[in-house]
Structures are given as structure tokens and as C-alpha cells.
Amino acid sequence: MESLAQRLAASPALKRFPNPTEEGQSIAYSLSDLEGAMRVFLDEQLPKLADPTVQGEALEDLILDVREEFRHILYHLHDPEFFRVVEPTHDWLTLAETPKK
């Protein structure tokens, strides 16, 4: 991660930031966490969602877990300032009232 952070900090894309070193580190660590979160979704959660035997409370728990994993992904997309152009505001990231069972 440190090597990637240094290469990013030296890139012209990050030179416009007040602290390119800090932004490079933020991006590198976010990318690492994004990889893990996406693997959880793709390797664990998505196959379970595709399984027609997962129903009822198990399905509800699973989709809630997927929502939390996506929230984790969104956090790491918003954490580095460089990625904030993807979604410049984060008001919509707040948790809406979840209906009770």
C-alpha cells in the first residue's frame, strides 16, 4: 500500500490537493478496503442471493447485510477527496428509517 500511496501522491492528478501525500495514502487504503468489501459481496453475498432456497428471515438478514456492505463501499468511495466527484454530496448516504418487522 505504501508504494501505491507514494506513486499516487506523485501523480499529476493529486498535485492539485493541498497534501498529495495524505490523499495518496487515503486512496491506497480505500482501494484496499474496497477490494475486501467487493469480494464479500461478490464471493459470499451474491451467491447466497442467487440461491432460491434462501427465503424468509434468512433472505431479509442477507439483504440487510448487503446494504451494510454497500454502505461500507460508499464510505470508501467518499473518504478520499479525489473520489468525491463520483457523488459530491453524501446527504443521501444517511440511513433512512428502516421499517420494523
Backbone torsions as a table, in degrees:
resi	resn	phi	psi	omega
1	MET	NA	-37.1	-177.1
2	GLU	-64.4	-40.1	177.8
3	SER	-62.7	-44.8	177.9
4	LEU	-62.6	-43.9	179.7
5	ALA	-58.7	-41.9	179.6
6	GLN	-66.9	-42.5	179.0
7	ARG	-65.0	-40.3	177.6
8	LEU	-64.2	-44.0	-178.7
9	ALA	-60.5	-30.5	-179.2
10	ALA	-84.8	-8.3	-176.5
11	SER	-76.2	148.3	178.7
12	PRO	-58.7	-30.2	-178.8
13	ALA	-63.4	-28.2	-178.2
14	LEU	-99.4	-8.2	-178.6
15	LYS	-64.2	-21.5	-178.7
16	ARG	-78.5	-10.9	179.8
17	PHE	-83.2	147.7	-179.4
18	PRO	-57.1	-34.8	179.9
19	ASN	-133.5	84.6	-177.9
20	PRO	-58.6	-31.9	179.3
21	THR	-64.6	-46.5	179.1
22	GLU	-64.3	-41.5	179.9
23	GLU	-66.7	-39.3	176.7
24	GLY	-61.8	-41.3	177.0
25	GLN	-65.1	-42.5	179.5
26	SER	-60.4	-44.6	179.3
27	ILE	-64.9	-46.8	-177.7
28	ALA	-59.0	-46.4	-178.5
29	TYR	-71.6	-34.0	175.6
30	SER	-64.7	-41.7	178.8
31	LEU	-61.5	-39.3	178.4
32	SER	-64.0	-45.8	178.9
33	ASP	-67.9	-35.7	176.5
34	LEU	-62.3	-41.3	178.3
35	GLU	-57.6	-47.8	-179.7
36	GLY	-62.0	-44.5	-178.8
37	ALA	-65.8	-39.1	179.4
38	MET	-69.6	-34.4	176.6
39	ARG	-66.2	-40.3	176.7
40	VAL	-58.4	-48.0	-179.4
41	PHE	-64.2	-52.3	-174.3
42	LEU	-70.3	-40.0	-173.4
43	ASP	-90.0	-25.6	-175.4
44	GLU	-114.8	-55.0	-171.6
45	GLN	-76.1	-45.0	-177.8
46	LEU	-61.6	-44.7	176.1
47	PRO	-59.7	-37.1	177.4
48	LYS	-66.4	-39.6	177.7
49	LEU	-63.1	-34.1	-179.1
50	ALA	-76.6	-14.7	-178.4
51	ASP	-78.0	113.7	-176.7
52	PRO	-66.8	-13.6	178.9
53	THR	-81.0	-13.5	177.5
54	VAL	-81.4	110.5	-175.6
55	GLN	-142.1	173.3	173.3
56	GLY	59.3	-133.0	-176.4
57	GLU	-63.5	-35.9	178.3
58	ALA	-63.1	-40.4	178.3
59	LEU	-67.6	-41.7	178.5
60	GLU	-62.3	-45.4	178.0
61	ASP	-61.2	-40.5	-179.3
62	LEU	-64.1	-46.3	-178.0
63	ILE	-67.8	-30.9	173.9
64	LEU	-66.8	-38.8	176.1
65	ASP	-64.5	-39.7	177.4
66	VAL	-62.0	-43.9	179.0
67	ARG	-59.2	-42.6	179.3
68	GLU	-66.1	-38.1	178.1
69	GLU	-65.3	-40.3	177.4
70	PHE	-65.5	-37.1	177.0
71	ARG	-62.9	-39.8	177.1
72	HIS	-61.7	-42.9	177.5
73	ILE	-61.8	-46.1	-179.9
74	LEU	-62.4	-37.6	177.1
75	TYR	-58.5	-46.0	-177.0
76	HIS	-75.0	-17.4	171.1
77	LEU	-79.7	-26.6	-178.2
78	HIS	-95.0	-21.0	-176.2
79	ASP	-61.5	-54.1	176.3
80	PRO	-71.8	134.0	179.6
81	GLU	-59.1	-33.6	-178.2
82	PHE	-58.0	-37.0	-177.7
83	PHE	-83.6	-7.3	-174.2
84	ARG	-65.7	-15.0	176.0
85	VAL	-67.6	-19.5	177.4
86	VAL	-61.8	-43.2	175.9
87	GLU	-150.1	98.3	-171.1
88	PRO	-68.6	-15.8	175.7
89	THR	-117.1	158.5	177.8
90	HIS	-123.0	14.8	179.1
91	ASP	-58.0	-37.9	-177.6
92	TRP	-74.5	-7.4	179.6
93	LEU	-82.0	-10.5	-179.1
94	THR	-69.5	148.1	-177.3
95	LEU	-73.9	121.9	173.8
96	ALA	-75.8	160.7	178.2
97	GLU	-58.9	125.6	179.5
98	THR	-87.8	128.7	178.6
99	PRO	-59.5	140.6	178.0
100	LYS	-75.4	152.2	177.2
101	LYS	-69.2	NA	NA
